[in-house]
């Protein structure tokens, strides 16, 4: 999937300590984020460490997603219930190659 550069990538890595209710919330957040202005798509993999990279057209859209009330609930539950550890990085993509 090629997007028009430049765009932004939000890299979220996590280690789960408790997955009770996690899959349902992840599915709800997937449906919600797809409706957000500036959201372009995402890639995700979950094994011992989960990695989700979401792609955005601009920083304002990323901030709006971070501040979305329903996403805020998911973030709080993540801190309190699901995650042993997580990190988040916001990167500007200036070049892209695909084979």
Secondary structure as a PSIPRED ss2 file (coil, helix, strand):
# PSIPRED VFORMAT (PSIPRED V4.0)

   1 X C   1.000  0.000  0.000
   2 X C   1.000  0.000  0.000
   3 X C   1.000  0.000  0.000
   4 X C   1.000  0.000  0.000
   5 X C   1.000  0.000  0.000
   6 X C   1.000  0.000  0.000
   7 X E   0.000  0.000  1.000
   8 X E   0.000  0.000  1.000
   9 X E   0.000  0.000  1.000
  10 X E   0.000  0.000  1.000
  11 X E   0.000  0.000  1.000
  12 X E   0.000  0.000  1.000
  13 X E   0.000  0.000  1.000
  14 X E   0.000  0.000  1.000
  15 X E   0.000  0.000  1.000
  16 X E   0.000  0.000  1.000
  17 X C   1.000  0.000  0.000
  18 X C   1.000  0.000  0.000
  19 X C   1.000  0.000  0.000
  20 X C   1.000  0.000  0.000
  21 X C   1.000  0.000  0.000
  22 X H   0.000  1.000  0.000
  23 X H   0.000  1.000  0.000
  24 X H   0.000  1.000  0.000
  25 X H   0.000  1.000  0.000
  26 X H   0.000  1.000  0.000
  27 X H   0.000  1.000  0.000
  28 X H   0.000  1.000  0.000
  29 X H   0.000  1.000  0.000
  30 X H   0.000  1.000  0.000
  31 X H   0.000  1.000  0.000
  32 X H   0.000  1.000  0.000
  33 X H   0.000  1.000  0.000
  34 X C   1.000  0.000  0.000
  35 X C   1.000  0.000  0.000
  36 X C   1.000  0.000  0.000
  37 X C   1.000  0.000  0.000
  38 X C   1.000  0.000  0.000
  39 X E   0.000  0.000  1.000
  40 X E   0.000  0.000  1.000
  41 X E   0.000  0.000  1.000
  42 X E   0.000  0.000  1.000
  43 X E   0.000  0.000  1.000
  44 X E   0.000  0.000  1.000
  45 X E   0.000  0.000  1.000
  46 X E   0.000  0.000  1.000
  47 X C   1.000  0.000  0.000
  48 X C   1.000  0.000  0.000
  49 X C   1.000  0.000  0.000
  50 X E   0.000  0.000  1.000
  51 X E   0.000  0.000  1.000
  52 X E   0.000  0.000  1.000
  53 X E   0.000  0.000  1.000
  54 X E   0.000  0.000  1.000
  55 X E   0.000  0.000  1.000
  56 X E   0.000  0.000  1.000
  57 X C   1.000  0.000  0.000
  58 X C   1.000  0.000  0.000
  59 X H   0.000  1.000  0.000
  60 X H   0.000  1.000  0.000
  61 X H   0.000  1.000  0.000
  62 X H   0.000  1.000  0.000
  63 X H   0.000  1.000  0.000
  64 X H   0.000  1.000  0.000
  65 X H   0.000  1.000  0.000
  66 X H   0.000  1.000  0.000
  67 X C   1.000  0.000  0.000
  68 X C   1.000  0.000  0.000
  69 X H   0.000  1.000  0.000
  70 X H   0.000  1.000  0.000
  71 X H   0.000  1.000  0.000
  72 X H   0.000  1.000  0.000
  73 X H   0.000  1.000  0.000
  74 X H   0.000  1.000  0.000
  75 X H   0.000  1.000  0.000
  76 X H   0.000  1.000  0.000
  77 X H   0.000  1.000  0.000
  78 X H   0.000  1.000  0.000
  79 X H   0.000  1.000  0.000
  80 X H   0.000  1.000  0.000
  81 X H   0.000  1.000  0.000
  82 X H   0.000  1.000  0.000
  83 X E   0.000  0.000  1.000
  84 X E   0.000  0.000  1.000
  85 X E   0.000  0.000  1.000
  86 X E   0.000  0.000  1.000
  87 X E   0.000  0.000  1.000
  88 X E   0.000  0.000  1.000
  89 X E   0.000  0.000  1.000
  90 X E   0.000  0.000  1.000
  91 X E   0.000  0.000  1.000
  92 X E   0.000  0.000  1.000
  93 X E   0.000  0.000  1.000
  94 X C   1.000  0.000  0.000
  95 X C   1.000  0.000  0.000
  96 X C   1.000  0.000  0.000
  97 X C   1.000  0.000  0.000
  98 X C   1.000  0.000  0.000
  99 X C   1.000  0.000  0.000
